């Protein structure tokens, strides 16, 4: 399961919100939303790296 799939599953299960994840990792909420929907056109590492290191 990819990082995107893991996070999406937690959000669907109600265990996490995009807003909380954005706050905890410092990732811009709009960028996070676009990344989750596979529509992010920037450098995905700028979104993925904080998610990998700044979130349990």
PQR file of N, CA, C, O and H, with PARSE charges and radii, in Angstrom:
ATOM      1  N   UNK A   1       0.850  -1.173   0.000 -0.4000 1.5000
ATOM      2  CA  UNK A   1       0.000   0.000   0.000 -0.0000 2.0000
ATOM      3  C   UNK A   1       0.900   1.242   0.000  0.5500 1.7000
ATOM      4  O   UNK A   1       1.839   1.340   0.791 -0.5500 1.4000
ATOM      5  N   UNK A   2       0.607   2.165  -0.877 -0.4000 1.5000
ATOM      6  CA  UNK A   2       1.409   3.388  -0.967 -0.0000 2.0000
ATOM      7  C   UNK A   2       1.080   4.338   0.185  0.5500 1.7000
ATOM      8  O   UNK A   2       0.077   4.175   0.880 -0.5500 1.4000
ATOM      9  H   UNK A   2      -0.155   2.086  -1.519  0.4000 1.0000
ATOM     10  N   UNK A   3       1.937   5.318   0.363 -0.4000 1.5000
ATOM     11  CA  UNK A   3       1.701   6.333   1.387 -0.0000 2.0000
ATOM     12  C   UNK A   3       0.370   7.035   1.143  0.5500 1.7000
ATOM     13  O   UNK A   3      -0.399   7.259   2.078 -0.5500 1.4000
ATOM     14  H   UNK A   3       2.751   5.450  -0.202  0.4000 1.0000
ATOM     15  N   UNK A   4       0.099   7.378  -0.107 -0.4000 1.5000
ATOM     16  CA  UNK A   4      -1.163   8.046  -0.467 -0.0000 2.0000
ATOM     17  C   UNK A   4      -2.355   7.159  -0.093  0.5500 1.7000
ATOM     18  O   UNK A   4      -3.339   7.643   0.465 -0.5500 1.4000
ATOM     19  H   UNK A   4       0.724   7.196  -0.867  0.4000 1.0000
ATOM     20  N   UNK A   5      -2.266   5.881  -0.395 -0.4000 1.5000
ATOM     21  CA  UNK A   5      -3.361   4.955  -0.081 -0.0000 2.0000
ATOM     22  C   UNK A   5      -3.548   4.813   1.426  0.5500 1.7000
ATOM     23  O   UNK A   5      -4.679   4.757   1.909 -0.5500 1.4000
ATOM     24  H   UNK A   5      -1.466   5.487  -0.848  0.4000 1.0000
ATOM     25  N   UNK A   6      -2.449   4.754   2.165 -0.4000 1.5000
ATOM     26  CA  UNK A   6      -2.534   4.635   3.623 -0.0000 2.0000
ATOM     27  C   UNK A   6      -3.222   5.853   4.234  0.5500 1.7000
ATOM     28  O   UNK A   6      -4.101   5.720   5.085 -0.5500 1.4000
ATOM     29  H   UNK A   6      -1.531   4.799   1.772  0.4000 1.0000
ATOM     30  N   UNK A   7      -2.814   7.030   3.793 -0.4000 1.5000
ATOM     31  CA  UNK A   7      -3.399   8.259   4.327 -0.0000 2.0000
ATOM     32  C   UNK A   7      -4.863   8.371   3.929  0.5500 1.7000
ATOM     33  O   UNK A   7      -5.705   8.733   4.751 -0.5500 1.4000
ATOM     34  H   UNK A   7      -2.100   7.138   3.102  0.4000 1.0000
ATOM     35  N   UNK A   8      -5.171   8.064   2.682 -0.4000 1.5000
ATOM     36  CA  UNK A   8      -6.564   8.122   2.220 -0.0000 2.0000
ATOM     37  C   UNK A   8      -7.446   7.184   3.033  0.5500 1.7000
ATOM     38  O   UNK A   8      -8.576   7.535   3.373 -0.5500 1.4000
ATOM     39  H   UNK A   8      -4.488   7.770   2.014  0.4000 1.0000
ATOM     40  N   UNK A   9      -6.944   6.006   3.343 -0.4000 1.5000
ATOM     41  CA  UNK A   9      -7.707   5.042   4.128 -0.0000 2.0000
ATOM     42  C   UNK A   9      -7.974   5.579   5.535  0.5500 1.7000
ATOM     43  O   UNK A   9      -9.092   5.470   6.039 -0.5500 1.4000
ATOM     44  H   UNK A   9      -6.026   5.722   3.066  0.4000 1.0000
ATOM     45  N   UNK A  10      -6.960   6.155   6.164 -0.4000 1.5000
ATOM     46  CA  UNK A  10      -7.145   6.717   7.505 -0.0000 2.0000
ATOM     47  C   UNK A  10      -8.167   7.845   7.496  0.5500 1.7000
ATOM     48  O   UNK A  10      -8.956   7.980   8.431 -0.5500 1.4000
ATOM     49  H   UNK A  10      -6.052   6.243   5.754  0.4000 1.0000
ATOM     50  N   UNK A  11      -8.153   8.649   6.446 -0.4000 1.5000
ATOM     51  CA  UNK A  11      -9.126   9.739   6.332 -0.0000 2.0000
ATOM     52  C   UNK A  11     -10.526   9.165   6.147  0.5500 1.7000
ATOM     53  O   UNK A  11     -11.472   9.629   6.785 -0.5500 1.4000
ATOM     54  H   UNK A  11      -7.512   8.539   5.687  0.4000 1.0000
ATOM     55  N   UNK A  12     -10.669   8.172   5.291 -0.4000 1.5000
ATOM     56  CA  UNK A  12     -11.983   7.557   5.057 -0.0000 2.0000
ATOM     57  C   UNK A  12     -12.524   6.887   6.313  0.5500 1.7000
ATOM     58  O   UNK A  12     -13.734   6.869   6.541 -0.5500 1.4000
ATOM     59  H   UNK A  12      -9.901   7.796   4.772  0.4000 1.0000
ATOM     60  N   UNK A  13     -11.630   6.338   7.127 -0.4000 1.5000
ATOM     61  CA  UNK A  13     -12.037   5.673   8.363 -0.0000 2.0000
ATOM     62  C   UNK A  13     -12.330   6.675   9.478  0.5500 1.7000
ATOM     63  O   UNK A  13     -12.791   6.286  10.552 -0.5500 1.4000
ATOM     64  H   UNK A  13     -10.647   6.353   6.942  0.4000 1.0000
ATOM     65  N   UNK A  14     -12.073   7.941   9.238 -0.4000 1.5000
ATOM     66  CA  UNK A  14     -12.328   8.969  10.238 -0.0000 2.0000
ATOM     67  C   UNK A  14     -11.264   9.067  11.309  0.5500 1.7000
ATOM     68  O   UNK A  14     -11.486   9.696  12.344 -0.5500 1.4000
ATOM     69  H   UNK A  14     -11.699   8.257   8.366  0.4000 1.0000
ATOM     70  N   UNK A  15     -10.117   8.458  11.082 -0.4000 1.5000
ATOM     71  CA  UNK A  15      -9.043   8.475  12.065 -0.0000 2.0000
ATOM     72  C   UNK A  15      -8.102   9.663  11.888  0.5500 1.7000
ATOM     73  O   UNK A  15      -7.235   9.910  12.727 -0.5500 1.4000
ATOM     74  H   UNK A  15      -9.937   7.946  10.242  0.4000 1.0000
ATOM     75  N   UNK A  16      -8.281  10.395  10.789 -0.4000 1.5000
ATOM     76  CA  UNK A  16      -7.398  11.502  10.461 -0.0000 2.0000
ATOM     77  C   UNK A  16      -8.147  12.465   9.556  0.5500 1.7000
ATOM     78  O   UNK A  16      -9.020  12.052   8.793 -0.5500 1.4000
ATOM     79  H   UNK A  16      -8.985  10.194  10.108  0.4000 1.0000
ATOM     80  N   UNK A  17      -7.815  13.733   9.637 -0.4000 1.5000
ATOM     81  CA  UNK A  17      -8.383  14.701   8.696 -0.0000 2.0000
ATOM     82  C   UNK A  17      -7.237  15.324   7.905  0.5500 1.7000
ATOM     83  O   UNK A  17      -6.092  15.352   8.356 -0.5500 1.4000
ATOM     84  H   UNK A  17      -7.106  14.069  10.257  0.4000 1.0000
ATOM     85  N   UNK A  18      -7.569  15.818   6.727 -0.4000 1.5000
ATOM     86  CA  UNK A  18      -6.553  16.486   5.918 -0.0000 2.0000
ATOM     87  C   UNK A  18      -6.016  17.704   6.654  0.5500 1.7000
ATOM     88  O   UNK A  18      -4.815  17.973   6.629 -0.5500 1.4000
ATOM     89  H   UNK A  18      -8.499  15.795   6.361  0.4000 1.0000
ATOM     90  N   UNK A  19      -6.900  18.434   7.304 -0.4000 1.5000
ATOM     91  CA  UNK A  19      -6.485  19.646   8.016 -0.0000 2.0000
ATOM     92  C   UNK A  19      -5.499  19.316   9.137  0.5500 1.7000
ATOM     93  O   UNK A  19      -4.485  19.996   9.291 -0.5500 1.4000
ATOM     94  H   UNK A  19      -7.876  18.215   7.325  0.4000 1.0000
ATOM     95  N   UNK A  20      -5.791  18.287   9.908 -0.4000 1.5000
ATOM     96  CA  UNK A  20      -4.901  17.896  11.003 -0.0000 2.0000
ATOM     97  C   UNK A  20      -3.552  17.443  10.460  0.5500 1.7000
ATOM     98  O   UNK A  20      -2.507  17.808  10.999 -0.5500 1.4000
ATOM     99  H   UNK A  20      -6.615  17.735   9.782  0.4000 1.0000
ATOM    100  N   UNK A  21      -3.574  16.653   9.403 -0.4000 1.5000
ATOM    101  CA  UNK A  21      -2.330  16.172   8.810 -0.0000 2.0000
ATOM    102  C   UNK A  21      -1.505  17.340   8.275  0.5500 1.7000
ATOM    103  O   UNK A  21      -0.287  17.376   8.453 -0.5500 1.4000
ATOM    104  H   UNK A  21      -4.423  16.356   8.965  0.4000 1.0000
ATOM    105  N   UNK A  22      -2.159  18.281   7.628 -0.4000 1.5000
ATOM    106  CA  UNK A  22      -1.456  19.455   7.100 -0.0000 2.0000
ATOM    107  C   UNK A  22      -0.812  20.245   8.240  0.5500 1.7000
ATOM    108  O   UNK A  22       0.346  20.650   8.135 -0.5500 1.4000
ATOM    109  H   UNK A  22      -3.148  18.252   7.484  0.4000 1.0000
ATOM    110  N   UNK A  23      -1.552  20.463   9.321 -0.4000 1.5000
ATOM    111  CA  UNK A  23      -1.015  21.199  10.477 -0.0000 2.0000
ATOM    112  C   UNK A  23       0.185  20.479  11.084  0.5500 1.7000
ATOM    113  O   UNK A  23       1.210  21.099  11.368 -0.5500 1.4000
ATOM    114  H   UNK A  23      -2.492  20.133   9.405  0.4000 1.0000
ATOM    115  N   UNK A  24       0.055  19.173  11.282 -0.4000 1.5000
ATOM    116  CA  UNK A  24       1.099  18.409  11.966 -0.0000 2.0000
ATOM    117  C   UNK A  24       2.375  18.268  11.151  0.5500 1.7000
ATOM    118  O   UNK A  24       3.458  18.124  11.718 -0.5500 1.4000
ATOM    119  H   UNK A  24      -0.778  18.669  11.051  0.4000 1.0000
ATOM    120  N   UNK A  25       2.263  18.308   9.843 -0.4000 1.5000
ATOM    121  CA  UNK A  25       3.433  18.102   8.989 -0.0000 2.0000
ATOM    122  C   UNK A  25       3.947  19.383   8.347  0.5500 1.7000
ATOM    123  O   UNK A  25       5.052  19.405   7.806 -0.5500 1.4000
ATOM    124  H   UNK A  25       1.384  18.425   9.382  0.4000 1.0000
ATOM    125  N   UNK A  26       3.153  20.450   8.403 -0.4000 1.5000
ATOM    126  CA  UNK A  26       3.555  21.696   7.777 -0.0000 2.0000
ATOM    127  C   UNK A  26       3.329  21.738   6.276  0.5500 1.7000
ATOM    128  O   UNK A  26       3.803  22.649   5.598 -0.5500 1.4000
ATOM    129  H   UNK A  26       2.255  20.432   8.843  0.4000 1.0000
ATOM    130  N   UNK A  27       2.609  20.756   5.757 -0.4000 1.5000
ATOM    131  CA  UNK A  27       2.299  20.717   4.327 -0.0000 2.0000
ATOM    132  C   UNK A  27       1.090  21.614   4.068  0.5500 1.7000
ATOM    133  O   UNK A  27       0.109  21.564   4.810 -0.5500 1.4000
ATOM    134  H   UNK A  27       2.223  20.016   6.308  0.4000 1.0000
ATOM    135  N   UNK A  28       1.155  22.421   3.035 -0.4000 1.5000
ATOM    136  CA  UNK A  28       0.040  23.282   2.657 -0.0000 2.0000
ATOM    137  C   UNK A  28      -1.197  22.429   2.400  0.5500 1.7000
ATOM    138  O   UNK A  28      -1.116  21.405   1.722 -0.5500 1.4000
ATOM    139  H   UNK A  28       1.952  22.461   2.432  0.4000 1.0000
ATOM    140  N   UNK A  29      -2.339  22.847   2.938 -0.4000 1.5000
ATOM    141  CA  UNK A  29      -3.576  22.084   2.798 -0.0000 2.0000
ATOM    142  C   UNK A  29      -4.004  21.866   1.359  0.5500 1.7000
ATOM    143  O   UNK A  29      -4.468  20.783   1.006 -0.5500 1.4000
ATOM    144  H   UNK A  29      -2.405  23.679   3.489  0.4000 1.0000
ATOM    145  N   UNK A  30      -3.852  22.886   0.529 -0.4000 1.5000
ATOM    146  CA  UNK A  30      -4.210  22.759  -0.878 -0.0000 2.0000
ATOM    147  C   UNK A  30      -3.307  21.785  -1.607  0.5500 1.7000
ATOM    148  O   UNK A  30      -3.764  20.999  -2.436 -0.5500 1.4000
ATOM    149  H   UNK A  30      -3.475  23.766   0.816  0.4000 1.0000
ATOM    150  N   UNK A  31      -2.019  21.843  -1.294 -0.4000 1.5000
ATOM    151  CA  UNK A  31      -1.062  20.919  -1.909 -0.0000 2.0000
ATOM    152  C   UNK A  31      -1.357  19.490  -1.465  0.5500 1.7000
ATOM    153  O   UNK A  31      -1.289  18.559  -2.267 -0.5500 1.4000
ATOM    154  H   UNK A  31      -1.647  22.482  -0.621  0.4000 1.0000
ATOM    155  N   UNK A  32      -1.683  19.321  -0.195 -0.4000 1.5000
ATOM    156  CA  UNK A  32      -2.007  17.993   0.319 -0.0000 2.0000
ATOM    157  C   UNK A  32      -3.245  17.434  -0.366  0.5500 1.7000
ATOM    158  O   UNK A  32      -3.265  16.268  -0.760 -0.5500 1.4000
ATOM    159  H   UNK A  32      -1.739  20.077   0.457  0.4000 1.0000
ATOM    160  N   UNK A  33      -4.262  18.246  -0.506 -0.4000 1.5000
ATOM    161  CA  UNK A  33      -5.486  17.817  -1.175 -0.0000 2.0000
ATOM    162  C   UNK A  33      -5.210  17.413  -2.618  0.5500 1.7000
ATOM    163  O   UNK A  33      -5.679  16.371  -3.076 -0.5500 1.4000
ATOM    164  H   UNK A  33      -4.246  19.193  -0.186  0.4000 1.0000
ATOM    165  N   UNK A  34      -4.449  18.236  -3.332 -0.4000 1.5000
ATOM    166  CA  UNK A  34      -4.121  17.921  -4.722 -0.0000 2.0000
ATOM    167  C   UNK A  34      -3.309  16.633  -4.803  0.5500 1.7000
ATOM    168  O   UNK A  34      -3.537  15.813  -5.692 -0.5500 1.4000
ATOM    169  H   UNK A  34      -4.068  19.082  -2.960  0.4000 1.0000
ATOM    170  N   UNK A  35      -2.370  16.448  -3.886 -0.4000 1.5000
ATOM    171  CA  UNK A  35      -1.545  15.235  -3.869 -0.0000 2.0000
ATOM    172  C   UNK A  35      -2.408  13.998  -3.615  0.5500 1.7000
ATOM    173  O   UNK A  35      -2.245  12.975  -4.280 -0.5500 1.4000
ATOM    174  H   UNK A  35      -2.185  17.114  -3.164  0.4000 1.0000
ATOM    175  N   UNK A  36      -3.322  14.096  -2.654 -0.4000 1.5000
ATOM    176  CA  UNK A  36      -4.201  12.964  -2.354 -0.0000 2.0000
ATOM    177  C   UNK A  36      -5.084  12.604  -3.544  0.5500 1.7000
ATOM    178  O   UNK A  36      -5.434  11.439  -3.736 -0.5500 1.4000
ATOM    179  H   UNK A  36      -3.454  14.927  -2.114  0.4000 1.0000
ATOM    180  N   UNK A  37      -5.439  13.604  -4.338 -0.4000 1.5000
ATOM    181  CA  UNK A  37      -6.295  13.376  -5.506 -0.0000 2.0000
ATOM    182  C   UNK A  37      -5.497  13.171  -6.792  0.5500 1.7000
ATOM    183  O   UNK A  37      -6.050  13.179  -7.891 -0.5500 1.4000
ATOM    184  H   UNK A  37      -5.154  14.550  -4.182  0.4000 1.0000
ATOM    185  N   UNK A  38      -4.187  12.988  -6.631 -0.4000 1.5000
ATOM    186  CA  UNK A  38      -3.276  12.762  -7.761 -0.0000 2.0000
ATOM    187  C   UNK A  38      -3.341  13.874  -8.798  0.5500 1.7000
ATOM    188  O   UNK A  38      -3.238  13.617  -9.997 -0.5500 1.4000
ATOM    189  H   UNK A  38      -3.737  12.982  -5.738  0.4000 1.0000
ATOM    190  N   UNK A  39      -3.510  15.101  -8.341 -0.4000 1.5000
ATOM    191  CA  UNK A  39      -3.581  16.252  -9.235 -0.0000 2.0000
ATOM    192  C   UNK A  39      -2.493  17.285  -8.929  0.5500 1.7000
ATOM    193  O   UNK A  39      -2.483  18.369  -9.512 -0.5500 1.4000
ATOM    194  H   UNK A  39      -3.594  15.310  -7.367  0.4000 1.0000
ATOM    195  N   UNK A  40      -1.587  16.950  -8.023 -0.4000 1.5000
ATOM    196  CA  UNK A  40      -0.520  17.879  -7.651 -0.0000 2.0000
ATOM    197  C   UNK A  40       0.483  17.978  -8.787  0.5500 1.7000
ATOM    198  O   UNK A  40       1.030  16.966  -9.226 -0.5500 1.4000
ATOM    199  H   UNK A  40      -1.595  16.069  -7.550  0.4000 1.0000
ATOM    200  N   UNK A  41       0.728  19.187  -9.262 -0.4000 1.5000
ATOM    201  CA  UNK A  41       1.611  19.375 -10.411 -0.0000 2.0000
ATOM    202  C   UNK A  41       3.012  19.828 -10.022  0.5500 1.7000
ATOM    203  O   UNK A  41       3.892  19.940 -10.875 -0.5500 1.4000
ATOM    204  H   UNK A  41       0.284  20.009  -8.905  0.4000 1.0000
ATOM    205  N   UNK A  42       3.217  20.086  -8.750 -0.4000 1.5000
ATOM    206  CA  UNK A  42       4.543  20.499  -8.282 -0.0000 2.0000
ATOM    207  C   UNK A  42       5.434  19.293  -8.034  0.5500 1.7000
ATOM    208  O   UNK A  42       5.126  18.178  -8.454 -0.5500 1.4000
ATOM    209  H   UNK A  42       2.502  19.995  -8.057  0.4000 1.0000
ATOM    210  N   UNK A  43       6.522  19.529  -7.359 -0.4000 1.5000
ATOM    211  CA  UNK A  43       7.455  18.470  -6.999 -0.0000 2.0000
ATOM    212  C   UNK A  43       6.836  17.653  -5.860  0.5500 1.7000
ATOM    213  O   UNK A  43       6.703  18.153  -4.743 -0.5500 1.4000
ATOM    214  H   UNK A  43       6.773  20.435  -7.018  0.4000 1.0000
ATOM    215  N   UNK A  44       6.460  16.414  -6.134 -0.4000 1.5000
ATOM    216  CA  UNK A  44       5.762  15.597  -5.136 -0.0000 2.0000
ATOM    217  C   UNK A  44       6.607  15.350  -3.890  0.5500 1.7000
ATOM    218  O   UNK A  44       6.063  15.094  -2.816 -0.5500 1.4000
ATOM    219  H   UNK A  44       6.568  16.008  -7.041  0.4000 1.0000
ATOM    220  N   UNK A  45       7.917  15.424  -4.021 -0.4000 1.5000
ATOM    221  CA  UNK A  45       8.773  15.229  -2.852 -0.0000 2.0000
ATOM    222  C   UNK A  45       8.544  16.310  -1.799  0.5500 1.7000
ATOM    223  O   UNK A  45       8.727  16.061  -0.607 -0.5500 1.4000
ATOM    224  H   UNK A  45       8.359  15.632  -4.894  0.4000 1.0000
ATOM    225  N   UNK A  46       8.145  17.508  -2.228 -0.4000 1.5000
ATOM    226  CA  UNK A  46       7.893  18.575  -1.258 -0.0000 2.0000
ATOM    227  C   UNK A  46       6.671  18.266  -0.405  0.5500 1.7000
ATOM    228  O   UNK A  46       6.531  18.807   0.692 -0.5500 1.4000
ATOM    229  H   UNK A  46       7.996  17.710  -3.196  0.4000 1.0000
ATOM    230  N   UNK A  47       5.797  17.415  -0.886 -0.4000 1.5000
ATOM    231  CA  UNK A  47       4.632  16.976  -0.120 -0.0000 2.0000
ATOM    232  C   UNK A  47       4.949  15.672   0.602  0.5500 1.7000
ATOM    233  O   UNK A  47       4.651  15.530   1.788 -0.5500 1.4000
ATOM    234  H   UNK A  47       5.910  16.976  -1.777  0.4000 1.0000
ATOM    235  N   UNK A  48       5.546  14.726  -0.101 -0.4000 1.5000
ATOM    236  CA  UNK A  48       5.760  13.397   0.467 -0.0000 2.0000
ATOM    237  C   UNK A  48       6.801  13.359   1.578  0.5500 1.7000
ATOM    238  O   UNK A  48       6.628  12.633   2.557 -0.5500 1.4000
ATOM    239  H   UNK A  48       5.787  14.841  -1.065  0.4000 1.0000
ATOM    240  N   UNK A  49       7.871  14.120   1.445 -0.4000 1.5000
ATOM    241  CA  UNK A  49       8.942  14.055   2.442 -0.0000 2.0000
ATOM    242  C   UNK A  49       8.460  14.429   3.841  0.5500 1.7000
ATOM    243  O   UNK A  49       8.735  13.685   4.783 -0.5500 1.4000
ATOM    244  H   UNK A  49       8.012  14.709   0.649  0.4000 1.0000
ATOM    245  N   UNK A  50       7.752  15.552   4.024 -0.4000 1.5000
ATOM    246  CA  UNK A  50       7.252  15.856   5.372 -0.0000 2.0000
ATOM    247  C   UNK A  50       6.251  14.810   5.876  0.5500 1.7000
ATOM    248  O   UNK A  50       6.167  14.563   7.079 -0.5500 1.4000
ATOM    249  H   UNK A  50       7.528  16.157   3.259  0.4000 1.0000
ATOM    250  N   UNK A  51       5.503  14.203   4.971 -0.4000 1.5000
ATOM    251  CA  UNK A  51       4.553  13.173   5.384 -0.0000 2.0000
ATOM    252  C   UNK A  51       5.290  11.931   5.874  0.5500 1.7000
ATOM    253  O   UNK A  51       4.837  11.254   6.797 -0.5500 1.4000
ATOM    254  H   UNK A  51       5.571  14.403   3.994  0.4000 1.0000
ATOM    255  N   UNK A  52       6.413  11.640   5.257 -0.4000 1.5000
ATOM    256  CA  UNK A  52       7.202  10.469   5.651 -0.0000 2.0000
ATOM    257  C   UNK A  52       7.941  10.699   6.961  0.5500 1.7000
ATOM    258  O   UNK A  52       8.092   9.777   7.763 -0.5500 1.4000
ATOM    259  H   UNK A  52       6.781  12.189   4.506  0.4000 1.0000
ATOM    260  N   UNK A  53       8.405  11.934   7.180 -0.4000 1.5000
ATOM    261  CA  UNK A  53       9.256  12.190   8.340 -0.0000 2.0000
ATOM    262  C   UNK A  53       8.561  12.900   9.494  0.5500 1.7000
ATOM    263  O   UNK A  53       8.982  12.766  10.643 -0.5500 1.4000
ATOM    264  H   UNK A  53       8.283  12.683   6.528  0.4000 1.0000
ATOM    265  N   UNK A  54       7.501  13.656   9.204 -0.4000 1.5000
ATOM    266  CA  UNK A  54       6.883  14.463  10.247 -0.0000 2.0000
ATOM    267  C   UNK A  54       5.571  13.938  10.760  0.5500 1.7000
ATOM    268  O   UNK A  54       4.843  14.633  11.469 -0.5500 1.4000
ATOM    269  H   UNK A  54       7.160  13.765   8.271  0.4000 1.0000
ATOM    270  N   UNK A  55       5.275  12.728  10.405 -0.4000 1.5000
ATOM    271  CA  UNK A  55       3.988  12.149  10.790 -0.0000 2.0000
ATOM    272  C   UNK A  55       4.203  10.696  11.158  0.5500 1.7000
ATOM    273  O   UNK A  55       4.937   9.988  10.469 -0.5500 1.4000
ATOM    274  H   UNK A  55       5.866  12.163   9.829  0.4000 1.0000
ATOM    275  N   UNK A  56       3.572  10.235  12.237 -0.4000 1.5000
ATOM    276  CA  UNK A  56       3.810   8.846  12.693 -0.0000 2.0000
ATOM    277  C   UNK A  56       3.511   7.784  11.684  0.5500 1.7000
ATOM    278  O   UNK A  56       3.677   6.598  11.968 -0.5500 1.4000
ATOM    279  H   UNK A  56       2.976  10.810  12.797  0.4000 1.0000
TER
END
